[in-house]
Amino acid sequence: MIESDNELNDSPNHGTPYANLDSDARSVMSELDINKNQIGHGSFGRVYKSIYKTKEGNIIDVAVKKINIRNSEGFPLSAIREITILKKFSHPNIVKFIDTFVDKPKPNKKGNVSLVYEYAHHDLASLIKEKVDFDIDCIKSIMFQILKGVKFIHDNYILHRDIKPANILITNKGEVKLADFGLSRFYEKRKNQWKAYTNSVETLWYRAPELLMNECFYKTSVDIWSVGCVMAELFIKEPLFKEQNAYNQIKTILKIIGRPTEADLMRYYRINEGTNSEFIDSILPEQGEFCDFSENLEKKDKTGLLTKDSSAMDLIKGLLTFNINKRLTAEQALKHKFFSNAKIEGPGSQLYKKLQGELFKNKEFHGEKVIIVKRKEGMIKDMKNNNINNEHYFCNEPPERKGHIMKKMDGYEYEEEDKMEIEQPLQNIQAKKWSALEEFI
């Protein structure tokens, strides 16, 4: 039976984060309009660049997600999951969660909750859109760190379920971090069977074929497929599989990677029999139709690197394997020969050197746009007087109101067109049919 994908307690070992929301944090801001510091959207709120005063008195750059609490909807479950996961786990390749605080609500409103995260200077989607020229060693560094983060969450029984370039952050030191855990959840076995979850997860262009073919008993392989899509995108400079609906998406995938074997398809025939009896046959390439994955990738490659490094092609194909039992795991991928003989982390890496170059000087790439960094050395002139210019200032202690006039930050209201569309779970298969599929799980 398909269980609800809206459970609060996905794991017996974690609790609700509500107790942490009423922290001692306070927010104050300069006269600068808050919209000028927006750097993107999360899965449940807008994201702003800010600065934050730690309990030790240090001033650091941060990213702040503001979540509007609607009277009718309450606090988003996706936000609770993200807070729970990021407070419980820490890893160099996972974005760090720092603090939460509640803004004072307006009359007849519940106000906003602000989530504070460590700041990263770029997101991978923006770098790809700006056609930043990464050499093979930069790509190795990016992919190795992504896979380290993915291995960590999988080792801790977490599915990310929304890995894509926009959710991969990169600091100016070449540190790569997975972000936006709003669709994540713990996964587990119950009664010798994996739980069934909604298959309406992962952004369409990065969604694994098993999800597109109505699979609900899935595990970590869905994240691995998304990682493979990200790696391919670093070479071809655009999404590898780019369609506008799920049906055309799976058709395009199979046309590029090739027709699966009948044995690989057997489970999906069983899943879709009855209500979707002709679905599988309709998405398959014709028998004998030319579908060579390597050649299709080489034709799309805009860097010319895939033809020069056969190990890169081999790794992409391993990550984008149709059969989930043959698809690489994060651990296996980290041991792949593609990552041998390269300095892939730290100041000596090619990625670090690239991000310190002229292209990135005083620029930050966020939300599919380039932000010119106005903050200069000495901007914070007098910390005792909190003399802070042109920045939002978040701190966990009320500052002494000296120097510039500060004011309490009002809650931010969403525009109607900024509401997120949430895909509804595909549940057109009767629960009684799932028991017949156990032998294939």
Contacts in CASP RR format, 6 or more apart in sequence:
PFRMAT RR
TARGET T0000
AUTHOR 0000-0000-0000
METHOD contacts of the structure
MODEL  1
MIESDNELNDSPNHGTPYANLDSDARSVMSELDINKNQIGHGSFGRVYKS
IYKTKEGNIIDVAVKKINIRNSEGFPLSAIREITILKKFSHPNIVKFIDT
FVDKPKPNKKGNVSLVYEYAHHDLASLIKEKVDFDIDCIKSIMFQILKGV
KFIHDNYILHRDIKPANILITNKGEVKLADFGLSRFYEKRKNQWKAYTNS
VETLWYRAPELLMNECFYKTSVDIWSVGCVMAELFIKEPLFKEQNAYNQI
KTILKIIGRPTEADLMRYYRINEGTNSEFIDSILPEQGEFCDFSENLEKK
DKTGLLTKDSSAMDLIKGLLTFNINKRLTAEQALKHKFFSNAKIEGPGSQ
LYKKLQGELFKNKEFHGEKVIIVKRKEGMIKDMKNNNINNEHYFCNEPPE
RKGHIMKKMDGYEYEEEDKMEIEQPLQNIQAKKWSALEEFI
1 196 0 8 1.000
1 431 0 8 1.000
1 434 0 8 1.000
2 196 0 8 1.000
2 197 0 8 1.000
2 198 0 8 1.000
2 216 0 8 1.000
2 425 0 8 1.000
2 427 0 8 1.000
2 431 0 8 1.000
2 434 0 8 1.000
3 195 0 8 1.000
3 196 0 8 1.000
3 197 0 8 1.000
5 185 0 8 1.000
5 197 0 8 1.000
5 198 0 8 1.000
5 425 0 8 1.000
6 77 0 8 1.000
8 16 0 8 1.000
8 77 0 8 1.000
8 80 0 8 1.000
9 15 0 8 1.000
9 16 0 8 1.000
10 81 0 8 1.000
10 185 0 8 1.000
10 186 0 8 1.000
10 187 0 8 1.000
10 188 0 8 1.000
11 157 0 8 1.000
11 186 0 8 1.000
11 188 0 8 1.000
14 84 0 8 1.000
14 88 0 8 1.000
14 186 0 8 1.000
15 84 0 8 1.000
16 80 0 8 1.000
16 84 0 8 1.000
17 80 0 8 1.000
17 83 0 8 1.000
17 84 0 8 1.000
17 87 0 8 1.000
17 100 0 8 1.000
18 75 0 8 1.000
18 80 0 8 1.000
20 83 0 8 1.000
20 87 0 8 1.000
20 100 0 8 1.000
21 100 0 8 1.000
21 101 0 8 1.000
21 102 0 8 1.000
21 113 0 8 1.000
22 102 0 8 1.000
23 99 0 8 1.000
23 100 0 8 1.000
23 101 0 8 1.000
23 396 0 8 1.000
24 396 0 8 1.000
24 397 0 8 1.000
25 99 0 8 1.000
25 100 0 8 1.000
25 101 0 8 1.000
25 116 0 8 1.000
25 394 0 8 1.000
25 395 0 8 1.000
25 396 0 8 1.000
26 101 0 8 1.000
26 395 0 8 1.000
26 396 0 8 1.000
26 397 0 8 1.000
26 398 0 8 1.000
27 101 0 8 1.000
27 103 0 8 1.000
27 114 0 8 1.000
27 392 0 8 1.000
27 393 0 8 1.000
27 394 0 8 1.000
27 395 0 8 1.000
27 408 0 8 1.000
27 409 0 8 1.000
28 393 0 8 1.000
28 395 0 8 1.000
28 398 0 8 1.000
28 399 0 8 1.000
28 406 0 8 1.000
28 407 0 8 1.000
28 408 0 8 1.000
28 409 0 8 1.000
29 392 0 8 1.000
29 393 0 8 1.000
29 406 0 8 1.000
29 407 0 8 1.000
29 409 0 8 1.000
30 388 0 8 1.000
30 389 0 8 1.000
30 390 0 8 1.000
30 391 0 8 1.000
30 392 0 8 1.000
30 393 0 8 1.000
30 404 0 8 1.000
30 406 0 8 1.000
31 405 0 8 1.000
31 407 0 8 1.000
32 390 0 8 1.000
32 391 0 8 1.000
32 392 0 8 1.000
34 48 0 8 1.000
34 392 0 8 1.000
34 409 0 8 1.000
34 412 0 8 1.000
37 48 0 8 1.000
37 49 0 8 1.000
37 50 0 8 1.000
37 391 0 8 1.000
37 392 0 8 1.000
38 46 0 8 1.000
38 47 0 8 1.000
38 48 0 8 1.000
39 47 0 8 1.000
39 48 0 8 1.000
39 49 0 8 1.000
39 63 0 8 1.000
39 364 0 8 1.000
39 366 0 8 1.000
39 367 0 8 1.000
39 371 0 8 1.000
40 46 0 8 1.000
40 47 0 8 1.000
40 366 0 8 1.000
40 367 0 8 1.000
41 47 0 8 1.000
41 367 0 8 1.000
41 418 0 8 1.000
41 420 0 8 1.000
42 65 0 8 1.000
42 180 0 8 1.000
43 78 0 8 1.000
43 82 0 8 1.000
43 162 0 8 1.000
43 180 0 8 1.000
43 182 0 8 1.000
43 183 0 8 1.000
43 420 0 8 1.000
44 65 0 8 1.000
44 67 0 8 1.000
44 76 0 8 1.000
44 78 0 8 1.000
44 79 0 8 1.000
44 82 0 8 1.000
44 182 0 8 1.000
44 420 0 8 1.000
45 65 0 8 1.000
45 66 0 8 1.000
45 67 0 8 1.000
45 68 0 8 1.000
45 414 0 8 1.000
46 65 0 8 1.000
46 66 0 8 1.000
46 412 0 8 1.000
46 414 0 8 1.000
46 418 0 8 1.000
47 63 0 8 1.000
47 64 0 8 1.000
47 65 0 8 1.000
48 63 0 8 1.000
48 64 0 8 1.000
48 66 0 8 1.000
48 392 0 8 1.000
49 61 0 8 1.000
49 62 0 8 1.000
49 63 0 8 1.000
49 64 0 8 1.000
49 119 0 8 1.000
49 366 0 8 1.000
49 371 0 8 1.000
49 392 0 8 1.000
50 61 0 8 1.000
50 62 0 8 1.000
50 63 0 8 1.000
50 64 0 8 1.000
50 116 0 8 1.000
50 391 0 8 1.000
50 392 0 8 1.000
50 393 0 8 1.000
50 394 0 8 1.000
51 59 0 8 1.000
51 60 0 8 1.000
51 61 0 8 1.000
51 62 0 8 1.000
51 388 0 8 1.000
51 391 0 8 1.000
51 392 0 8 1.000
51 393 0 8 1.000
51 394 0 8 1.000
52 59 0 8 1.000
52 60 0 8 1.000
52 61 0 8 1.000
52 62 0 8 1.000
52 98 0 8 1.000
52 99 0 8 1.000
52 116 0 8 1.000
52 393 0 8 1.000
52 394 0 8 1.000
52 395 0 8 1.000
53 59 0 8 1.000
53 393 0 8 1.000
53 394 0 8 1.000
53 395 0 8 1.000
53 396 0 8 1.000
53 397 0 8 1.000
53 399 0 8 1.000
54 60 0 8 1.000
54 396 0 8 1.000
55 396 0 8 1.000
55 397 0 8 1.000
59 380 0 8 1.000
59 383 0 8 1.000
60 118 0 8 1.000
60 119 0 8 1.000
61 119 0 8 1.000
62 98 0 8 1.000
62 116 0 8 1.000
62 117 0 8 1.000
62 118 0 8 1.000
62 119 0 8 1.000
62 394 0 8 1.000
63 116 0 8 1.000
63 117 0 8 1.000
63 118 0 8 1.000
63 119 0 8 1.000
63 120 0 8 1.000
64 114 0 8 1.000
64 115 0 8 1.000
64 116 0 8 1.000
64 117 0 8 1.000
64 392 0 8 1.000
64 394 0 8 1.000
65 114 0 8 1.000
65 115 0 8 1.000
65 117 0 8 1.000
66 112 0 8 1.000
66 113 0 8 1.000
66 114 0 8 1.000
66 411 0 8 1.000
66 412 0 8 1.000
67 75 0 8 1.000
67 76 0 8 1.000
67 79 0 8 1.000
67 112 0 8 1.000
67 113 0 8 1.000
67 114 0 8 1.000
67 115 0 8 1.000
68 111 0 8 1.000
68 112 0 8 1.000
68 411 0 8 1.000
68 412 0 8 1.000
68 413 0 8 1.000
68 414 0 8 1.000
69 75 0 8 1.000
69 105 0 8 1.000
69 109 0 8 1.000
69 110 0 8 1.000
69 111 0 8 1.000
69 112 0 8 1.000
69 113 0 8 1.000
70 110 0 8 1.000
71 108 0 8 1.000
71 109 0 8 1.000
71 110 0 8 1.000
74 110 0 8 1.000
75 113 0 8 1.000
78 182 0 8 1.000
78 183 0 8 1.000
79 113 0 8 1.000
79 115 0 8 1.000
79 182 0 8 1.000
81 181 0 8 1.000
81 182 0 8 1.000
81 184 0 8 1.000
81 185 0 8 1.000
82 97 0 8 1.000
82 115 0 8 1.000
82 180 0 8 1.000
82 181 0 8 1.000
82 182 0 8 1.000
82 184 0 8 1.000
83 97 0 8 1.000
83 100 0 8 1.000
83 115 0 8 1.000
85 158 0 8 1.000
85 181 0 8 1.000
85 184 0 8 1.000
86 94 0 8 1.000
86 95 0 8 1.000
86 96 0 8 1.000
86 97 0 8 1.000
86 117 0 8 1.000
86 181 0 8 1.000
87 97 0 8 1.000
89 152 0 8 1.000
89 153 0 8 1.000
89 156 0 8 1.000
89 158 0 8 1.000
90 96 0 8 1.000
91 148 0 8 1.000
91 149 0 8 1.000
91 152 0 8 1.000
91 153 0 8 1.000
92 148 0 8 1.000
92 175 0 8 1.000
92 177 0 8 1.000
93 145 0 8 1.000
93 146 0 8 1.000
93 148 0 8 1.000
93 149 0 8 1.000
93 152 0 8 1.000
93 175 0 8 1.000
93 176 0 8 1.000
93 177 0 8 1.000
93 178 0 8 1.000
94 149 0 8 1.000
94 152 0 8 1.000
94 153 0 8 1.000
94 177 0 8 1.000
94 178 0 8 1.000
95 117 0 8 1.000
95 118 0 8 1.000
95 120 0 8 1.000
95 169 0 8 1.000
95 177 0 8 1.000
95 178 0 8 1.000
95 179 0 8 1.000
96 117 0 8 1.000
96 118 0 8 1.000
96 177 0 8 1.000
97 115 0 8 1.000
97 116 0 8 1.000
97 117 0 8 1.000
98 116 0 8 1.000
98 117 0 8 1.000
98 118 0 8 1.000
99 115 0 8 1.000
99 116 0 8 1.000
99 394 0 8 1.000
99 396 0 8 1.000
100 113 0 8 1.000
100 114 0 8 1.000
100 115 0 8 1.000
100 116 0 8 1.000
101 113 0 8 1.000
101 114 0 8 1.000
101 116 0 8 1.000
101 394 0 8 1.000
101 396 0 8 1.000
102 111 0 8 1.000
102 112 0 8 1.000
102 113 0 8 1.000
102 114 0 8 1.000
103 111 0 8 1.000
103 112 0 8 1.000
103 113 0 8 1.000
103 114 0 8 1.000
103 409 0 8 1.000
103 410 0 8 1.000
103 411 0 8 1.000
104 111 0 8 1.000
104 408 0 8 1.000
105 111 0 8 1.000
105 112 0 8 1.000
106 410 0 8 1.000
106 411 0 8 1.000
111 411 0 8 1.000
112 411 0 8 1.000
112 412 0 8 1.000
114 394 0 8 1.000
116 394 0 8 1.000
117 179 0 8 1.000
118 177 0 8 1.000
119 171 0 8 1.000
120 169 0 8 1.000
120 170 0 8 1.000
120 171 0 8 1.000
120 175 0 8 1.000
120 177 0 8 1.000
120 179 0 8 1.000
121 170 0 8 1.000
121 171 0 8 1.000
121 172 0 8 1.000
121 355 0 8 1.000
121 360 0 8 1.000
121 364 0 8 1.000
121 365 0 8 1.000
122 169 0 8 1.000
122 170 0 8 1.000
122 171 0 8 1.000
122 172 0 8 1.000
122 355 0 8 1.000
122 360 0 8 1.000
122 364 0 8 1.000
122 365 0 8 1.000
122 366 0 8 1.000
123 165 0 8 1.000
123 166 0 8 1.000
123 167 0 8 1.000
123 168 0 8 1.000
123 169 0 8 1.000
123 170 0 8 1.000
123 179 0 8 1.000
123 365 0 8 1.000
123 366 0 8 1.000
123 367 0 8 1.000
124 142 0 8 1.000
124 165 0 8 1.000
124 166 0 8 1.000
124 168 0 8 1.000
124 169 0 8 1.000
124 170 0 8 1.000
124 230 0 8 1.000
125 164 0 8 1.000
125 165 0 8 1.000
125 166 0 8 1.000
125 168 0 8 1.000
125 367 0 8 1.000
125 368 0 8 1.000
126 166 0 8 1.000
126 365 0 8 1.000
126 366 0 8 1.000
126 367 0 8 1.000
126 368 0 8 1.000
126 369 0 8 1.000
126 370 0 8 1.000
127 134 0 8 1.000
127 165 0 8 1.000
127 170 0 8 1.000
127 365 0 8 1.000
128 165 0 8 1.000
128 233 0 8 1.000
128 234 0 8 1.000
128 237 0 8 1.000
128 238 0 8 1.000
129 368 0 8 1.000
130 365 0 8 1.000
130 370 0 8 1.000
131 237 0 8 1.000
132 359 0 8 1.000
132 365 0 8 1.000
133 303 0 8 1.000
134 142 0 8 1.000
134 234 0 8 1.000
134 303 0 8 1.000
134 351 0 8 1.000
134 354 0 8 1.000
135 305 0 8 1.000
135 350 0 8 1.000
135 354 0 8 1.000
136 305 0 8 1.000
136 308 0 8 1.000
136 309 0 8 1.000
136 312 0 8 1.000
137 342 0 8 1.000
137 343 0 8 1.000
137 344 0 8 1.000
137 349 0 8 1.000
137 350 0 8 1.000
137 351 0 8 1.000
138 350 0 8 1.000
138 351 0 8 1.000
138 354 0 8 1.000
139 231 0 8 1.000
139 234 0 8 1.000
139 235 0 8 1.000
139 305 0 8 1.000
139 312 0 8 1.000
140 338 0 8 1.000
140 339 0 8 1.000
140 342 0 8 1.000
140 344 0 8 1.000
141 174 0 8 1.000
141 176 0 8 1.000
141 342 0 8 1.000
141 344 0 8 1.000
141 345 0 8 1.000
141 349 0 8 1.000
141 350 0 8 1.000
141 351 0 8 1.000
142 168 0 8 1.000
142 170 0 8 1.000
142 176 0 8 1.000
142 234 0 8 1.000
142 351 0 8 1.000
143 227 0 8 1.000
143 230 0 8 1.000
143 231 0 8 1.000
143 234 0 8 1.000
143 315 0 8 1.000
143 338 0 8 1.000
143 339 0 8 1.000
144 334 0 8 1.000
144 339 0 8 1.000
144 344 0 8 1.000
144 345 0 8 1.000
145 175 0 8 1.000
145 176 0 8 1.000
145 177 0 8 1.000
145 344 0 8 1.000
145 345 0 8 1.000
146 163 0 8 1.000
146 168 0 8 1.000
146 176 0 8 1.000
146 178 0 8 1.000
146 227 0 8 1.000
146 230 0 8 1.000
147 227 0 8 1.000
147 330 0 8 1.000
147 333 0 8 1.000
147 334 0 8 1.000
148 330 0 8 1.000
148 334 0 8 1.000
149 178 0 8 1.000
149 330 0 8 1.000
150 160 0 8 1.000
150 163 0 8 1.000
150 178 0 8 1.000
150 223 0 8 1.000
150 224 0 8 1.000
150 227 0 8 1.000
150 330 0 8 1.000
151 329 0 8 1.000
151 330 0 8 1.000
151 331 0 8 1.000
151 334 0 8 1.000
153 159 0 8 1.000
153 160 0 8 1.000
153 178 0 8 1.000
153 184 0 8 1.000
153 223 0 8 1.000
154 220 0 8 1.000
154 223 0 8 1.000
154 329 0 8 1.000
154 330 0 8 1.000
157 186 0 8 1.000
157 187 0 8 1.000
157 188 0 8 1.000
158 184 0 8 1.000
158 185 0 8 1.000
158 186 0 8 1.000
158 187 0 8 1.000
159 184 0 8 1.000
159 185 0 8 1.000
159 186 0 8 1.000
159 187 0 8 1.000
159 219 0 8 1.000
159 220 0 8 1.000
159 222 0 8 1.000
159 223 0 8 1.000
160 178 0 8 1.000
160 181 0 8 1.000
160 183 0 8 1.000
160 184 0 8 1.000
160 223 0 8 1.000
160 226 0 8 1.000
161 183 0 8 1.000
161 184 0 8 1.000
161 185 0 8 1.000
161 201 0 8 1.000
161 202 0 8 1.000
161 222 0 8 1.000
161 223 0 8 1.000
162 180 0 8 1.000
162 182 0 8 1.000
162 183 0 8 1.000
162 184 0 8 1.000
162 201 0 8 1.000
162 202 0 8 1.000
162 203 0 8 1.000
162 206 0 8 1.000
162 226 0 8 1.000
163 178 0 8 1.000
163 202 0 8 1.000
163 206 0 8 1.000
163 223 0 8 1.000
163 226 0 8 1.000
163 227 0 8 1.000
163 230 0 8 1.000
164 202 0 8 1.000
164 203 0 8 1.000
164 205 0 8 1.000
164 206 0 8 1.000
164 226 0 8 1.000
164 229 0 8 1.000
164 230 0 8 1.000
165 230 0 8 1.000
165 233 0 8 1.000
166 180 0 8 1.000
166 367 0 8 1.000
167 178 0 8 1.000
167 179 0 8 1.000
167 180 0 8 1.000
168 176 0 8 1.000
168 177 0 8 1.000
168 178 0 8 1.000
168 179 0 8 1.000
168 230 0 8 1.000
169 176 0 8 1.000
169 177 0 8 1.000
169 178 0 8 1.000
169 179 0 8 1.000
170 176 0 8 1.000
170 177 0 8 1.000
170 351 0 8 1.000
170 355 0 8 1.000
171 177 0 8 1.000
171 355 0 8 1.000
172 355 0 8 1.000
172 356 0 8 1.000
172 360 0 8 1.000
173 346 0 8 1.000
173 347 0 8 1.000
173 352 0 8 1.000
173 355 0 8 1.000
174 346 0 8 1.000
174 349 0 8 1.000
174 351 0 8 1.000
174 352 0 8 1.000
174 355 0 8 1.000
183 201 0 8 1.000
183 202 0 8 1.000
185 197 0 8 1.000
187 194 0 8 1.000
187 195 0 8 1.000
187 197 0 8 1.000
187 219 0 8 1.000
187 220 0 8 1.000
188 194 0 8 1.000
188 195 0 8 1.000
189 195 0 8 1.000
193 217 0 8 1.000
193 438 0 8 1.000
193 441 0 8 1.000
194 217 0 8 1.000
194 218 0 8 1.000
194 219 0 8 1.000
194 441 0 8 1.000
195 217 0 8 1.000
196 216 0 8 1.000
196 217 0 8 1.000
196 434 0 8 1.000
197 216 0 8 1.000
197 218 0 8 1.000
198 216 0 8 1.000
198 425 0 8 1.000
198 426 0 8 1.000
198 427 0 8 1.000
199 210 0 8 1.000
199 211 0 8 1.000
199 212 0 8 1.000
199 214 0 8 1.000
199 215 0 8 1.000
199 216 0 8 1.000
199 218 0 8 1.000
199 425 0 8 1.000
199 426 0 8 1.000
200 211 0 8 1.000
200 423 0 8 1.000
200 424 0 8 1.000
200 425 0 8 1.000
200 426 0 8 1.000
201 207 0 8 1.000
201 211 0 8 1.000
201 222 0 8 1.000
202 208 0 8 1.000
202 211 0 8 1.000
202 222 0 8 1.000
202 226 0 8 1.000
204 243 0 8 1.000
204 245 0 8 1.000
204 246 0 8 1.000
204 249 0 8 1.000
205 229 0 8 1.000
205 239 0 8 1.000
205 241 0 8 1.000
205 242 0 8 1.000
205 243 0 8 1.000
205 249 0 8 1.000
206 225 0 8 1.000
206 226 0 8 1.000
206 229 0 8 1.000
206 230 0 8 1.000
206 239 0 8 1.000
207 222 0 8 1.000
207 225 0 8 1.000
207 226 0 8 1.000
207 246 0 8 1.000
207 249 0 8 1.000
208 218 0 8 1.000
208 221 0 8 1.000
208 222 0 8 1.000
208 225 0 8 1.000
208 226 0 8 1.000
208 324 0 8 1.000
209 225 0 8 1.000
209 250 0 8 1.000
209 253 0 8 1.000
209 254 0 8 1.000
209 322 0 8 1.000
210 218 0 8 1.000
210 221 0 8 1.000
210 222 0 8 1.000
210 268 0 8 1.000
210 324 0 8 1.000
211 218 0 8 1.000
211 222 0 8 1.000
212 246 0 8 1.000
212 249 0 8 1.000
212 250 0 8 1.000
212 253 0 8 1.000
213 250 0 8 1.000
213 268 0 8 1.000
213 271 0 8 1.000
213 272 0 8 1.000
213 279 0 8 1.000
213 280 0 8 1.000
213 283 0 8 1.000
214 268 0 8 1.000
214 271 0 8 1.000
214 272 0 8 1.000
214 276 0 8 1.000
214 426 0 8 1.000
214 429 0 8 1.000
215 267 0 8 1.000
215 268 0 8 1.000
215 271 0 8 1.000
216 426 0 8 1.000
216 434 0 8 1.000
217 434 0 8 1.000
217 437 0 8 1.000
217 441 0 8 1.000
218 324 0 8 1.000
219 324 0 8 1.000
220 329 0 8 1.000
220 330 0 8 1.000
221 324 0 8 1.000
221 327 0 8 1.000
223 330 0 8 1.000
224 319 0 8 1.000
224 327 0 8 1.000
224 328 0 8 1.000
224 329 0 8 1.000
224 330 0 8 1.000
224 333 0 8 1.000
225 319 0 8 1.000
225 320 0 8 1.000
225 327 0 8 1.000
227 319 0 8 1.000
227 330 0 8 1.000
227 333 0 8 1.000
228 316 0 8 1.000
228 319 0 8 1.000
228 320 0 8 1.000
229 239 0 8 1.000
229 240 0 8 1.000
229 241 0 8 1.000
229 320 0 8 1.000
231 315 0 8 1.000
231 316 0 8 1.000
231 319 0 8 1.000
232 240 0 8 1.000
232 297 0 8 1.000
232 316 0 8 1.000
232 320 0 8 1.000
233 239 0 8 1.000
233 240 0 8 1.000
235 297 0 8 1.000
235 300 0 8 1.000
235 301 0 8 1.000
235 302 0 8 1.000
235 303 0 8 1.000
235 304 0 8 1.000
235 305 0 8 1.000
235 306 0 8 1.000
235 312 0 8 1.000
235 316 0 8 1.000
236 297 0 8 1.000
236 300 0 8 1.000
236 301 0 8 1.000
236 302 0 8 1.000
237 302 0 8 1.000
237 303 0 8 1.000
240 256 0 8 1.000
240 297 0 8 1.000
240 300 0 8 1.000
241 249 0 8 1.000
241 252 0 8 1.000
241 253 0 8 1.000
241 256 0 8 1.000
242 252 0 8 1.000
243 249 0 8 1.000
243 251 0 8 1.000
243 252 0 8 1.000
247 283 0 8 1.000
250 283 0 8 1.000
251 283 0 8 1.000
254 260 0 8 1.000
254 283 0 8 1.000
254 284 0 8 1.000
254 285 0 8 1.000
254 291 0 8 1.000
254 322 0 8 1.000
255 285 0 8 1.000
255 289 0 8 1.000
255 291 0 8 1.000
256 291 0 8 1.000
256 293 0 8 1.000
256 296 0 8 1.000
256 297 0 8 1.000
257 291 0 8 1.000
257 293 0 8 1.000
257 296 0 8 1.000
257 320 0 8 1.000
257 322 0 8 1.000
258 285 0 8 1.000
258 291 0 8 1.000
258 292 0 8 1.000
258 293 0 8 1.000
258 322 0 8 1.000
259 284 0 8 1.000
259 285 0 8 1.000
259 287 0 8 1.000
259 288 0 8 1.000
259 289 0 8 1.000
259 291 0 8 1.000
260 284 0 8 1.000
260 322 0 8 1.000
260 323 0 8 1.000
264 322 0 8 1.000
264 323 0 8 1.000
265 280 0 8 1.000
265 284 0 8 1.000
266 440 0 8 1.000
267 437 0 8 1.000
267 440 0 8 1.000
268 280 0 8 1.000
269 280 0 8 1.000
270 436 0 8 1.000
270 437 0 8 1.000
270 440 0 8 1.000
271 429 0 8 1.000
271 437 0 8 1.000
272 279 0 8 1.000
272 280 0 8 1.000
275 428 0 8 1.000
275 429 0 8 1.000
285 291 0 8 1.000
293 317 0 8 1.000
293 320 0 8 1.000
294 313 0 8 1.000
294 317 0 8 1.000
297 306 0 8 1.000
297 313 0 8 1.000
297 316 0 8 1.000
298 306 0 8 1.000
298 307 0 8 1.000
298 313 0 8 1.000
301 307 0 8 1.000
305 312 0 8 1.000
306 312 0 8 1.000
306 313 0 8 1.000
306 316 0 8 1.000
309 338 0 8 1.000
311 336 0 8 1.000
311 337 0 8 1.000
311 338 0 8 1.000
312 338 0 8 1.000
314 336 0 8 1.000
314 337 0 8 1.000
314 338 0 8 1.000
315 328 0 8 1.000
315 333 0 8 1.000
315 336 0 8 1.000
315 338 0 8 1.000
318 326 0 8 1.000
318 327 0 8 1.000
318 328 0 8 1.000
318 333 0 8 1.000
319 327 0 8 1.000
319 328 0 8 1.000
319 333 0 8 1.000
320 327 0 8 1.000
321 327 0 8 1.000
321 328 0 8 1.000
328 336 0 8 1.000
342 350 0 8 1.000
343 349 0 8 1.000
343 350 0 8 1.000
344 351 0 8 1.000
346 352 0 8 1.000
354 360 0 8 1.000
362 372 0 8 1.000
362 373 0 8 1.000
363 370 0 8 1.000
363 371 0 8 1.000
363 372 0 8 1.000
363 373 0 8 1.000
364 370 0 8 1.000
364 371 0 8 1.000
364 373 0 8 1.000
365 371 0 8 1.000
374 390 0 8 1.000
375 390 0 8 1.000
375 391 0 8 1.000
379 388 0 8 1.000
379 389 0 8 1.000
379 390 0 8 1.000
379 391 0 8 1.000
380 387 0 8 1.000
380 388 0 8 1.000
381 387 0 8 1.000
382 403 0 8 1.000
384 400 0 8 1.000
384 402 0 8 1.000
385 400 0 8 1.000
385 402 0 8 1.000
385 403 0 8 1.000
386 393 0 8 1.000
386 399 0 8 1.000
386 400 0 8 1.000
386 401 0 8 1.000
386 402 0 8 1.000
386 403 0 8 1.000
386 404 0 8 1.000
386 406 0 8 1.000
387 403 0 8 1.000
387 404 0 8 1.000
388 404 0 8 1.000
389 404 0 8 1.000
392 409 0 8 1.000
393 399 0 8 1.000
393 406 0 8 1.000
399 406 0 8 1.000
END
